[in-house]
Amino acid sequence: MSENVKQKTSISPKLVVNENYFKNHVGLNQSFDLGVRKITVMGIGVNLYYVNGLCDTSFIIQLLKELIEINDFEYEKMKVNEIIENRLVNQQVQRIKTIDEAVDQVLSGLVVFMIEGCDYGLVVDVRSYPGRNPEEPDTEKVVRGSRDGFVENIIVNTALIRRRIRDERLRYSMMKVGERSKTDICLCYIEDVADPNLIEVVKKELETIKIDGLTMADKTVEEFLVKQGYNPFPLVRYTERADVAANHLLEGHVLIIVDTSPSVIITPTTYFHHVQHAEEYRQAPAVGTFLRWVRFLGILGSIFIVPLWFMYVLQPSLLPENIAYIGPNEQKNIPIVVQIFMADLGIEFLRMAAIHTPTALSVAMGLIAAALIGQIAIDVGLFVPEVILYVAIAAIGTFATPSYELSIANKMVRLVLLLSVALFKAEGLVIGATVIFLFLTHIRSLNTPYLWPFLPFNPKAFWQILIRTSVPGAKIRPSIVHPQNVRKQPK
C-alpha cells in the first residue's frame, strides 16, 4: 500500500479505544481547542468530541440537555442507541463507520457522538465558523445593486447563491482537498444546463489535487486546475458578487467555491469575460453600452498609449501635421524609455503602498505621492511632464479594468511593447503587438478558445460583447460553454 493511502479504521464499540485514538493521533488533551464531553445516558457512556471556536456552544448545550433528560423519561435500555439518535434535535444528523471520518468531521467543526457498545458514530452539524457578515466587495462596487458579497464561509456563500437560484436542479457537490488542510471545496452547477463533460473534467481535476494544504485557497486550486504556468493572462474569472456568480450559473458555467476564500472561481472563461462589469447590467442598455465602450477605451489605453507615444517620440516624422505637438518639448539627461519605466514602476510602488498603508495614513501617503514625488521629480529634471501625463493615463486605464488579474497582465504587455519600440521603433510595436495577439489566440482555458467570440468568430456573440443588449432580447445562452438547454427563455 502506498504512503498516501490511509488504512481506514472502524469505530470501536469501546469508548476507551476511540478516545485513545483521538489522544494518540489527533492531540486530545494536548491541543486546548480539541475536547471531549463525557456523559451517561441510561447507564451507557456517551462521548461528545468537538473543537472550540468552530462550533456553536448554544447548540451543543441544547443537545446535551436533550440527552440528559432521557434519564428521567426513558427506561428501555435495549433501545438506547435509537433513543439517543432520535433525541439529537438537529436538521443534519449522519451515521459514520470509520474513526478517520470522525476525525475529519470534528476538525471541520461538526461534533461526533460515540456510544458505548455502538460501532458507529453520530455526526451533528453545529458549525459556527468565525468570520464577517456579507458586505459589498471593494473590487466590484456598483452604484445600484445588491450589497451582499461572498465571505470566507463556504456555507454562507452557497446560501447567497441558493437565495438567487431556487431551482431544484442547482447542485452543490462537496469534496475535501489537502492531505493536512482538508479544505472544503464545492462544485456548483445547474444540472440540466451545464455541460456534463465540463463538470466531469473539473471534478476529475479537483480530485487529482495532491498537496498538503490549500493555504492560498482558490488561487492554489486555479493553478492545479488550468496549469497556467508563467502565462500572465487570467484563465479563470474571480468574483465576490453573488449576483454575478448566479448569472454565470444560468449561462451554463461551473463555479468552484473554496472555503476560507471570499472569491468564487468561474469556469470556463475567455478574455472578454474579464472586461465586463456588473455595473453595465444595473443600468439601461444604452447607458450600459456607453460604460462598456468607455471601459474598452480605458483598457486599450492602458496597453497602447505609452508605447504609441514613445514611438512618435523616436520617429516624429510619422506624426500628422495637426498633432505634431505630441512629444517632449525639452530634453533631459535620462533617456525617455528609462523615465517611462521608472514612472510605471513608481505607480506600482504607490499601488503596493496604498494596499499596505493603514487607512488613517492613506491620505497623507497620497499627498506625498502627488505633491512631493510627482511635481518635485519634474522640477529637478528627473522626468519630462509628458511622461508623467501618459503614464498616468495608462494607470487610470489599468484601474478601470474590471479584472485585477487582467490589469496586471496588460501592464506587463505594455512594458513588453515599450521595450520592443525602444529596440525596433515602429516595427517593434507592430511585431510585438502581433506576437502577443498570436499568443492570445493559442491560449485555451479548459479547452475553451481564449479570444472567443472574436476567434473563432461568432457574430451574434461578438455583438453582445460590443453592445449591452436588453435582457428580454438575450434569449440564447453562450455556445462556448456547450449548454444542454440552449434557450434562456421559453419559446
Residue, then its C-alpha position, 0 to 999 in steps of 0.5 A: m500500500s502506498e504512503n498516501v493511502k490511509q488504512k481506514t479504521s472502524i469505530s470501536p464499540k469501546l469508548v476507551v479505544n476511540e478516545n485513545y485514538f483521538k489522544n494518540h493521533v489527533g492531540l486530545n488533551q494536548s491541543f486546548d481547542l480539541g475536547v471531549r464531553k463525557i456523559t451517561v445516558m441510561g447507564i451507557g457512556v456517551n462521548l461528545y468530541y468537538v473543537n472550540g471556536l468552530c462550533d456553536t456552544s448554544f447548540i451543543i448545550q441544547l443537545l446535551k440537555e436533550l440527552i440528559e433528560i432521557n434519564d428521567f423519561e426513558y427506561e428501555k435500555m435495549k433501545v438506547n442507541e435509537i433513543i439517543e439518535n432520535r433525541l439529537v434535535n438537529q436538521q443534519v444528523q449522519r451515521i459514520k463507520t470509520i474513526d478517520e471520518a470522525v476525525d475529519q468531521v470534528l476538525s471541520g467543526l461538526v461534533v461526533f457522538m460515540i456510544e458505548g457498545c455502538d460501532y458507529g458514530l453520530v455526526v451533528d452539524v453545529r458549525s459556527y465558523p468565525g468570520r464577517n457578515p456579507e458586505e459589498p466587495d471593494t473590487e466590484k462596487v456598483v452604484r445600484g445593486s445588491r450589497d451582499g458579497f461572498v465571505e470566507n464561509i463556504i456555507v454562507n456563500t452557497a446560501l447567497i447563491r441558493r437565495r438567487i437560484r431556487d431551482e431544484r436542479l442547482r447542485y452543490s457537490m462537496m469534496k475535501v482537498g489537502e492531505r493536512s488542510k482538508t479544505d472544503i471545496c464545492l462544485c456548483y452547477i445547474e444540472d440540466v444546463a451545464d455541460p456534463n463533460l465540463i463538470e466531469v473534467v473539473k471534478k476529475e481535476l479537483e480530485t487529482i489535487k495532491i498537496d498538503g494544504l490549500t493555504m492560498a485557497d482558490k488561487t492554489v486550486e486555479e493553478f492545479l486546475v488550468k496549469q497556467g504556468y508563467n502565462p500572465f493572462p487570467l484563465v479563470r474569472y474571480t468574483e465576490r458578487a453573488d449576483v454575478a456568480a448566479n448569472h454565470l450559473l444560468e449561462g451554463h458555467v461551473l463555479i468552484i467555491v473554496d472555503t476560507s476564500p471570499s472569491v468564487i472561481i468561474t469556469p470556463t472563461t475567455y478574455f472578454h469575460h474579464v472586461q465586463h462589469a456588473e455595473e453595465y447590467r444595473q443600468a439601461p442598455a444604452v447607458g450600459t453600452f456607453l460604460r462598456w465602450v468607455r471601459f474598452l477605451g480605458i483598457l486599450g489605453s492602458i496597453f497602447i498609449v505609452p508605447l504609441w507615444f514613445m514611438y512618435v517620440l523616436q520617429p516624429s516624422l510619422l506624426p500628422e501635421n495637426i498633432a505634431y505637438i505630441g512629444p517632449n518639448e525639452q530634453k533631459n539627461i535620462p533617456i525617455v524609455v528609462q523615465i517611462f519605466m521608472a514612472d510605471l514602476g513608481i505607480e506600482f510602488l504607490r499601488m503596493a503602498a496604498i494596499h499596505t498603508p493603514t487607512a488613517l495614513s492613506v491620505a497623507m501617503g497620497l499627498i506625498a505621492a502627488a505633491l512631493i514625488g510627482q511635481i518635485a521629480i519634474d522640477v529637478g529634471l528627473f522626468v519630462p511632464e509628458v511622461i508623467l501625463y501618459v503614464a498616468i493615463a495608462a494607470i487610470g486605464t489599468f484601474a478601470t479594468p474590471s479584472y485585477e488579474l487582467s490589469i496586471a497582465n496588460k501592464m506587463v504587455r505594455l512594458v513588453l511593447l515599450l521595450s520592443v519600440a525602444l529596440f525596433k521603433a515602429e516595427g517593434l510595436v507592430i511585431g510585438a503587438t502581433v506576437i502577443f495577439l498570436f499568443l492570445t489566440h493559442i491560449r485555451s482555458l479548459n479547452t475553451p478558445y481564449l479570444w472567443p467570440f472574436l476567434p473563432f468568430n461568432p457574430k451574434a456573440f461578438w455583438q453582445i460583447l460590443i453592445r449591452t443588449s436588453v435582457p428580454g432580447a438575450k434569449i440564447r445562452p453562450s455556445i462556448v460553454h456547450p449548454q444542454n438547454v440552449r434557450k434562456q427563455p421559453k419559446 
